[in-house]
Amino acid sequence: MQARAVGLVAGFAADRLFGDPATGHPVAAFGRFAHDVEQRAWADDVVTGAAYTGVLVGGAGVLGVVIAGVTRRPLLQAAVTAATTWAVLGGRSLGREAEAIRNHLAADDLPAARRRLTHLVGRDTDALDASEISRAVVESVAENTSDAVVAPLLAGAIAGVPGLVAYRAANTLDAMVGHRSERYERFGWASARLDDLLNLVPSRLSALLAAVLAPVVGGDTKRALDVWRRDAPHHPSPNAGPVEAAFAGALDVRLGGVNSYRDHVEDRHTLGDGRPVEPDDITRSVRLADLVGLAALGVAAVIAVRPSRRRPAGR
């Protein structure tokens, strides 16, 4: 258990120092494989989609179990856990993307900011002004801090390498096929629901940590908690709602609203009572996200070193 905790801490540090691996990223390789499988297996029904999700996520979990089984020595276990944690976390790269957009806005280069924003969100960015671009970035920072930092840390703390790779596989499939569209409404249903289930606890931990840490970025804990309680239930996502609402309250800005996508328009309700988001709020949101990630690491390390309950011999 101590090796697992050491591996999580080392992997988190590697992500903070280096970001995503420049080449040969295993998550990208899994995504390409999942895409190839989808092209061969796709059918417009829930059962096929559920089988697709079950086989790929289950296969990733089995691979993780095999890896864990052949790396039982503490030093080797810590090293493998660290490498896997580094591969599945996305905190540093998320912050880099957000700050790159902030820099484009500071230079009054809206076209470049809109293009770079497509790396973070799926909405139509062509007509967004500086405030709407900033809102989209802060929302993405909030949601992805939960999905790509807090959730994998908790999965790794509870289930080690198998938990890390299975969670990341499920989250990747949700991003690929879990969105609402004519092609994926039924086929992607299982991927979306599985991701919702896996992120129920991490999203709420992320929201709680954001509220507690709000004073560090000039915010107020009570306001963040109030906005979370009042506005999150109106958000269409059961997990993005709490963390985005908590970030809105912590930063004292307004998030949510109407988003236009290629094939539909979505009203995500207004989150928060503050002012419209400004480019400088992107930097504040990244700082808050970094602190949430660090606090989540502490929680994960405590969980990882919990005593294992073994039955006494003879029972």
N, C-alpha and C positions, 0 to 999 in steps of 0.2 A: 504494500500500500504506500509506503514511503517512496519507493522507486517511482510509482505512478505520480505522486505529487511532485517529485523532483522533475520528472519528465514534462508535466504540464507547465511548471514554472519555466523550465528551459525552453520549451517550445513557444511559449508566450513571449519570452525575451527575444527569441530568434525572429518572430513575426514583427516585433517592435523595431528590431534593428535592421532587418532586411526586407520586410514585406513579402509578397508572394515570390516563389522561385521564378527566376526569369525565363527559364526553359524547362521543358519536361514536367510541367505542373501535373501532378497526379489527378487533381480534380478536373482539369481540362481534358485529360485523357479519358477519364470516366465519362465526362459529358459527351465526348465524340463517340465513345462506344454506345452510350445510351441512345444517342441520336441514330446511329446505324441500326440498333435493335428496333427502335420505333418505326423506322422506315419500312422494316420488314414485317413488324407485328401489328401495326396500327389497325384498329377497327373502331367504328363509331359506337362503342358500347362500354359500359362500366366494367363488366367482367374482364374483358381483355385488358383494359387499363389497370385493373387491380392486379392481374397476373403479371403484367409488365412491371409494376411497382414492386410487387412482392419478390419476384425473381431477382431484380437488380439490387434492391436494398438488402434482401436476405443474402444474396451472393456476396455483397460487400461485407456484411456482418460475419459471414462464414470465413471469408479471407482474413478478417481481423482476428477471429478466434484462432485460426491456424498460425498467424504471425505471433500472437500472444503465447501460443503453446510452445513455440520453438525459441522463445526469448524469455525464459523464466529466470535467468540469473539477474539479480538486481541491477547491475550496471547496464547490461544489455537491454533490460526492460525499460529502464529510464531513458536510454538513448533512443530506442524505437518509439517510445511514447512522445519524446521530444520532437523527433522528426515528423511523426504523424500529426502532432498538434500544430507544428509550424505549417504543415501542408494544408490543414483544414481551416485555420484561422484566417481572417481577412481584415483585421483591424487597421494595420498600417497602410495597406493599399487603399482602403476606404478613405482614410484621412488624406492620403495623397491626392486622390481624385477630387475630393471636396475642396482642398486648398488650391488645386489647379484651376478649378472653376472660379473660386474666389479671386484668384489672380487675374483671370480674364475679365471679370467684372470690374476689378479695380482699374484695369486699363481701358475700360469702356468698350471692350471688344465683345459685344453681345453675340455675333455669329459664332465666334470661337467658344464662348461659354455654352451656347445652345448645343453645339456639336459635342462638346465634352460631356455635357449632361446626359447624353444618350448612353454613356457608359454606366450610369447609375440607375436610370429610370426607364420605364417602358412607355411613358406618356409622350404625346406629341409635343415637341419642344420648339417648333418653328416660330410660333408667335409669342413666346413667353418674354415678358420684360424682366428687368433685373430683380425685382421683388419676387416674382413668380419663380424665377430660376433659383433664387436663394431659398425660397420655401421648399422647392423640390429637393434641393440638396440637404437641407436640415431634416426633412422627413426621411430621406434615404439614409442619412447618418444614423438617425434614431432607430429605424427598423432594422438596418443591417448590423448595428452594434448588438442587437439582441440575437439576430439570426446567425451572424458570422463570427461572433466572439463569445457572448455569454452562453448561448445554447451548446456549442461544441465543448466549451470548458466543463459545463455540467455533465454532458454525456461522457466525456473522458473521465471525469471524477468518479462517476457511478459505475461505468462499464469498461474503462480503460481503452485500449486500441480498438476493440470491436465497437464500442460505443461511438468513438470518434468517427470511424469510417462509415458506419451505418447511418449516423445522423447526417453526415455530410452528403452521403448518397441521396438520402431522402430529401434534403433541402435543395440539392441540385436538380432533382427530378421535378420538384415543385416549381422551381424557376423555369424549367424547360417546358413542362406540359400542364402545370397546375393552374395557369391563368385561364380566365373565362374567354373563350373564343369559340367560333363554330367548330373548329377542328378538335378542340380539347375539352369542350364542355362535359362530355361523358368520359372520354378516354383518360383525361387528366384528373378526374374526380378523386380517385383513390390517392394519388400523389398529393393533391391539395389537402385532403382531410388528414392524411398521415402527418404532413408537415404542421398542420394546425395542432394536432394532438401533441407532437413532440415539442412544440414551442409554447404550450400553455404556461408551464412553470417558468421557463427562461424569460419570456416576455414580461411577466409580472415581476420577476426579480429585477430585470433591467429597469422597469418603471420605478420600482421602489428605490433602487440605488440612485437613479437619476434625481428623484425627489430629495433623497437624503443629502446628495452632493450638490444640490442647486445653489446653496450659498457660495460655493467656490467660484461659480461663474456669475455672481451677482444676483442670484435668484432667491426664491423663498420656498422652503420645503412645504409649508402648509398650502401655498398657492398651487404648487405642483401636484400635491395629493388631491386637492379640491378639483382641479381641472381633470385629472385622471378619473376620479369618481364620477364627475358630471358628464364629461364629453366622450369618454372612450366607448361607452355602450352604443353610441350612435354611429361609430365607424364601421364600415362593412367588414373589416378584418378583425377577428376576435383577438389577435395577437399584436398586429401593428397598432391598433387603436390605443391600448394602454401605454405602450412605450412612446408613441408619438404625442399623446396627450400629456404625459409626464414631462417630456422634453419641452413642449409648448409652455407649460406652466413654469418649468424651471428657468427657461430663457425669457419668459414674459413676452411671448410673441403669439401670433395667430398662425396655426397650421391648418391643414385640411382644406376643404372647399371642393370646387368642381375641377376635375381633371379630364382632359380629352385624350383618348387613345385612338389608335388607327380605326378600330371598328366599333367603339362605343364611348359614351360619356359617363363618368362615375362621380356621384356626389359623396364625398367623404365626410361631410359635416364639418362645421367649424370647430377647431380644437383650440381653446384658450381665449382669453379676453384681451391680450396685449396688442401691441402695434403690429403692422405688417413686417414681415421678415426683411432684413437688410443684409447686404453682403457681409458685413462684419459679424453678423450672427452665425455665419458658417464657421468661422474660427472658434467662436464660443461653443458651438455644438460639437466640434471636433474635440475640444478640450474636455467637455463633459463626457463625451463618448469614451475618451481615453481613460478618464477616471472611473467610469462605470466598468470598463473592461478590467482595470486593475483591481477594483473591489471584487468583481466576480471571480477573478483569479484567486483571491484570498478565500472566498467561499468555497471554490472548487478544491483548493488545497486542503481545507479543513475536512471536506467530505471524503477526499481521497485517502486521508490517513485515519479515518474512523476505524475503530477496532472491528475486525471481522468476528462474527458470532459463530463459534464452532460448538457443536454438541460434545459434551464430555464423552470420553471413550466408554463403550459398554451400553450406551443408550440407543 
